[in-house]
Amino acid sequence: MNKLYFGDNLEIMKDMLKQNPNGFIDLIYIDPPFNSKRNYNVLYESIDMEDTKAQKQAFADTWSNVGYLDTLREIQDIDMDLYEFLNALDKINISKSAISYLATMGIRIWYMHKLLKNTGSFYLHCDPTMSHYLKIVCDLIFGTNKHFRNEIAWCYYGASSPGQKQFPRKHDIIFWYSKGNIWTFNDEEVRIPYQDSTLKRAETTPTSTFHGIRTERTLHEKGKIVEDYWLLPPLVSTSKERLGYPTQKPEMLLERIIEASSNKGDVVADFFCGCGTAISVAQKLKRQWVGVDISHLAVKLITKRLMDAYGTGVRKTFEIFGFPRDIASAKELATATRKGRLKFEEWIIEVMLHGVLNEKKNQTGFDGYLTLDMPWKKEFVLIEVKSGNASLQQVNHFIQTIKKREAVMGLFVCFEEKVTDGMKQAAKKEGYYLEQSFGRKFEKLQIITVEDLLENKLPNLPPAENITFKKATTVKEDNHEVELDL
């Protein structure tokens, strides 16, 4: 089974290493934050409709300027050379933020190195602001000039702002390292076609002066070997691949990396998987995969992306870790008082129901909502979540809120043991939405239990798209949609 994890990749990698002390991954690609201290937002339809789109912070490039000291001490215990390098930087005039970032990345790259098979490869995608420091970090971990394979420059075109008084920055850096002296490189899988002028020249040039190339057919079949500078277009705002994630990379880029440095059935991992481009491409190229992200919204987005692209059946091909998996862990999250990365309401609304958490729930009387893009207008479904006691009085209050907010439906979520006959009767009395329009009945008020959600029993909603995230393009193969063999 493929695996998708919500949580801190460091802790997850430590657990993985305990279970796989000799490594198990064939290819690791990471595109970590660039120490930019930016907050990345996702767009969704606002129920207030004051703005057409609202935003929610989903990803943050922030690093602790204090906690890095603990990380340095941990690095001291496992890699003295790496510690000495980072400690030396800490003593000179470099920002604490940069040191924190490098310590954060250094310890994680160290564990990624350990999780690779001896024949595995590691690709680190970074920008020029940190690439020179990260190169030294990788040299120390993988072996200086011993297992360094390439510094790849991904070059791209795009509009440039006038008045910068410098050459526009239009490339990213990708470092490629192998763990050992034997590694996978499928150069013929990623060759590019020769230009027509080259093919014509080959027809008239003697073999001895054209590197042993004998015929035009040979040129056509093999193509040109790709150099370490890649002219690949970036994603533009109108691209079909665009999902609204600001640092999203084109699938073409990941296809080249994965095809070159892994084979079908190999394990590909991305420990900063964001919106899941590496994961989606690994799925398409029939690789096994492991994805990790610290944002529950990222895990939700990747799940939706895979289901949009490969059909709902793909959900049976991977497991999700880090969220409650049974009723006991769900109750543990519901009763948790300490501040964690995930709250019970967030898990129910944003992960299980693919909705939007209401940041003003205390003033508006509901915890979240779904947006339905109906043919005639956008409609809203309100969500109320009870982590503890649930009562008929609370259901009746929620009914009044639904009517006041002019929502078309409501979902009342609680544990099964809290549902009473009175609550069920109150829900039934609200009747149905669009009873005649789709040939199906959609209860205006649905009581959904946590147990139902854990068994993947979703609410009965009209066949309209929930447009919190942009829909991923369906993957096609040989002019037909991919049919997954489950």
N, C-alpha and C positions, 0 to 999 in steps of 0.2 A: 504493500500500500504506500502511495505517496503521502507525505506528511506536511501539514501546515501548522505552524506554531504561533500563538500569541504570547508574547513575553519578552524579557530581556535576553537577547541572543547569547550573552556571556554565560548566564546560568544554564541555559538550554544546551550550549556546547559542552559545558562541564559535565552535564549528565550524559550527553552523547559519548563523550570520551571514556567515561566509566564503563559504558556498555560496549564500546568499540575501541579498545586501547591501541589497536593496530591500524585504525583508520578504516573508513568504508566509502569515502566519497571520491568520485573520479574527476569532477570539475567543480570548482567554486568560482562564482562570479559575484562580486559585490559592487554596488554603486552607492557608497555611504554618503551621508550628508557632508557638505564641503566646509564645515565650520563657519557657516554664513550667519548663524544666529537668526535665521528667518523662520517665521511661522507660515506653514502651508495650510491653506483652507480648502475645504470641499464646498461645492455649491449645492443648494437644494431649494425647493420651492417653499417660500415662507407662508405660513398659514395666515399671518397678518396682512400679507399682500401689500405691505407698504412699499417694498421693493420687489421687483419681479423675482430676484434671486436673493437668498440669504446665504451666510457663510458660517461654517463651523470649523474651528481649528482642529486639524486632524493629524498633522505632523509638525515637528519642531526640531530645528537644528540648534539645540542648546546643549551646553556642556557645563558641568559644575566646576567652578574655579576653586572649590575647596575639597570636594570629594576625590579629586585626582591624586591627592597625597596618599590616600589609602590604596589606590590603584598602583601607584609607583611602588609601594611597599610589597604589594602582591607580585608585581613583576620582578622585584628583587629576589623573591624566593624561587622563581622559575627560570629566569634568563638574566644573568648578571650583565652580559654585554648590552642588552637592550636597556636595562636599568641605568647603566653608566651613561649611555648616550642621552636618555631622556633627562637624567639628573643633571648632566652638564648643560643642557638647554635651559633647564629650570634656573640655573645660576647666572644666566646672561640676559641681555635685554630683549627677551621675547615675551609676548603677552602670555599671561596665565591661561587665557582662553585657548591659545594655540597649544600650550603644553598639555592642558587638560584634554584637548581633542586628540593629540598624538598618543597620550597615555591610554585614552579610551580605545583608540584604534589599535594600538600596539598589542595590548593584551588579547584583544579579539582576534587579530591576525595570527598571533601565536597559537591560539586554540584551533583556528582554521587549518593551520599547517599540520597540526597533530591529527586532525580528522581526515586529512587527505590520505588516499592510498599512496604507496611509494611511487606509483606511476601516474599520480594525479597532477592536475594543473590548477593554478590560482590566477584569476584575473581581477585586478583592482582598478576600478574606474574612478578617476579623480580629475580635478581641474588644476590649473597652474599655480593657484595660491598655496596648495599644500603638497603638490606632487614631489617636490625635491626632498621634503622631510620624510614623506611616506616611502620614497625609494630607499632611503637609508634604513628605515624600520624594516622593510621587506628584505633588504640585503642581509641584515643582521639575523633575521629569523630563518631565511631560506639558504643563506650562505653567500657571502659576497662574491659576485661575478661567477658563482659556481652553477647556480640553477636559474639565473636570470636569462629569460629567453628573448623578450622583446619589450621595447617601449613603443607602443602603437599610438599614433596620433590620429584621432578621429576628427577629420576636417569637414566642415560644413559651411554652407553659404547662408546668408540671411541679411535682413536690413540692419544698417549700422547707424547709430546716432551721430549727427554732426557735432563738431566742436569738442571732441574728446582729446585732441592733441596727442594721439597715440594710434598705433595700428589696432583696429578692432580685433578683439579676441574671438576667434572662430574655430577653436579646436579644444578637444578634451584629451587627456592622457589616459591610456590604459596600460598598466604594467602586467606582463605575463611572466609567471614563474612556474617551474616544474618542481615537484618535491624531490624527485630523484633523477638519476641519469638516463632513465628510460621514460618516455612520455608519449602520449597520443598526439599525432599531427596528421590529419587527413587533408593534405594540401589539395588533392584533386576534387574534394567535395566543395571547396570554396573558391575554385578558380573562376576567373571572369572571361567572357568572350574576347577574342582579339578584335582589333579594329579592322575594317575592310582593307585599309591601306597595307596593314601588316600581312594579311592573307594574300594580297596580290603580289607583294614583294617576295613572299615565300615561294610563289610559283616560278619566279624567274631567277631566284638567287641560288647559286650552287650550294649543295648540302654542306660542304666543308666550312662555308662562311656563315651559315645560319644555324649553328649550334646543333647540328644533327637532325634538324626538322626535315622530314622527307616529303610530306604531302600536305596539301591544304586540308585534307580530311583529318590528319593528325592534329593540326592546329585547332580545328573546330571542336574535336572531341575533348581535348585536354584543357584548352583555354590557357589564359595567362596566370602565372603565379602571382598571388596578391602580395604587395610589399607591406612595409610597416606603417604606411600612411593610407588611411581609408577615406575615400571621398564618398560619403554616404549622407543623404539628406536628413536633416533633423525633422522632428514632428512639428508641423505648423498647426495653427489653431483650427483649421478646417479639415485636418486629417481625420480619416475614418477611425484610425487607431486611438485618437485622443479620448481620454477618460476624465480629464479635468485635473490630473495630477501634474504639478508644474515641472517636475524634473523627469517626467516619463521619457524613456528612451525608445527609439524605433525598433520594431521587431527584426528588421533587416540586420541591425547591428548584432543582436543577440543570436540570430540564426548563424551568422558567420563564426562567432566564437564557439557556440555549442557544436556546430558541425565539424569545425576544425579540431577541437580538443576533446571530443567524446564520441562514443559509438552508441548505437541503439541498445537500450537496456541499461546503460551506465547511469550512475547516480549523479545528478546535477543539483547543486545547492546554492541558494542565495539567502544570506543571513541578514540582509537589509532589503527585503523584497518589495517594499513600497506598494506600488499598484500591480506588481506581479508580472512584468514583461518577461523576465527570465523564466518564470514558472510556466507561463502560457506557451512560450516557445519550446521549452523542454517537453511539455505535454504534446505539442504538435509534432515534434521530431522523435516521439516515442522513446524518450528517456524517462527514467525514474527521477523524482525530484523531492527536495526538501526546501521549504520556505519558512522564514522566520521574520516577524516584524513586531515592534513594541507597541504599535497602534492597533486597537481592536477594529478601528474603521478600515485600516489597510487589509486586515484579514477578511473583513466583510467584503471589501471591494474586490479582492482577488477571487473569493468564492463566487461572487456574482459574475465577474469577468469570465471565469472558466465555464460557468453554466450558460452564459450568453453565447460563448464561442463554440462550445462543444456539446451543448444540450444538457438538460437537467440530469441525464444519466451519469454524467461525469462525476457528480457528487458522490457516487458509490465507489469511486476509484481513489479517494484520498480521505485521510482522517484529519480532524482539527483538534489540536491540543491547546490547553491553557484556559479553556472555558469549562464551566460545569458540564460533566458528562453523564451525571446521574442525579437522582433527586436529593441524595445526601449532600453532594457538593453544591447543588443549587441552594439548599437550605443554609449551608455554611456561608455562602456568599450573601444570602439575604439577611443574615443576622450579624454579618461582619460590621464592626464599629470603627475599626481602624481605617485610615485613609489609604486606599490601594489604587492600583492602576485602573481597576474596573469596578463599577458599582452595579448592584443588582438590576436597577432600572435601565442602565446603559446596556447591559447584556441582553435583557428581554427586548428592549425597543430597537436598538441599533444592530444587534447581532442576530437575534432570533427572528425578529419581525421585519428587519430591513427598513426601519422607520427612522424618524428624526426625533431626538430628545428635545423636549420643550424646556428651554432655559428659564422660562417665566412661569413654571408650573404652579408656584405658590400664589400667583396673582390670577391665573387663568383657569385653574381647576382641572387640568389634565396633564399627564406626564409626557406624552409624545403624540406623534401622528404619522400617517402615511398620506402620500399624494397620489391620487388616481388621475391619470391623463385621459379623461373621457372625451368622446368625439365632440361634445358640445361645450365642455368647459372643464377646468380642473376642479376636482372634488377632493374633500379631505375626510379621512377616517381617523377619529380620535382614539388614543390609547391611554388606558389607566392601568397602573401596575400596583399590586399590593404584595409587599414582601412578607407581611405578617397576617394579622387578622383581616378578614373581609366580611362585609355584612350587607344585608338588604338595603339599609339606609345609605351605604356608600354607592350601591348600584343605582338607587333612585336619584341620588345627587349627580351621578355621572350622566344619567339620562337627561337631566335638566341642562347640564353643561353641553351635551351634544346638540340639543335643540337651540340653546342660546348662541352657540358658535356656528349654527347652520351647517353642521357636518352631516354627511349622508349616512354614516355608520359609526359604530363604536366597538372597540375591543377591550374587554375587562379581563385582566390577567391576574390569576391568583393560584395558590396551591389547591390541588383537588380536594383535600380534606376540609377546605374552607367554603366550598360551594354548598349552598342550601337549596331546598326545593323552592323557597320563596324567591331566591335570586334567579333561578331558572324561569319561574313563572313571570317575573317582572321583565325579563329579557324577551320572552315569547310574546308578551303583550305589545311590544314595540313594532311587531310585524316585519315586513320585508321591504327591501330596496330593489327597484327595477324588477319586480316579480315577473312581468310579462316580456321584458326587453330581450333577455338572453335565453329564455326557456329554462332558467334555473332560478332557485330562490336564494336570496342573500339576506340573512337575518340582519336587521338594522343594529341590533345589539347582540354581540356574541361573547359568551363567557369562555375564555380560553384558559386551560390549566397549564401550569408549568410542565406537568407530566406529558401533556399533549405535544408541547413544543420540543421536549427532549426526544420524543418519538417521531419527530419531523411531521407532525400533523399541524398543518398551517391553517389560518383562518380561511373561511369561504368568502373570497372576494371576487368582484366582477373581473372579466378578462381585460383589464386596462393596465397599462404599464406604470409601475412605481418608478418615478424619474428622479430619485435622489442622486444616482450616479448615471453618467452616460452609458448607454448600452454598448458592449463590445461587439465587434464585427464577427459574424459567424465564420468559422474556419472552413475553407473549402479545399478539396483535394481532387484533382482530375475533373474539375468542373462539377463535382458533386459534394454535398455537405458530408463531413466526416461522420461515419457511423461507428460508434464506439462498441467494441466487443466486450460486454460486461459479463 
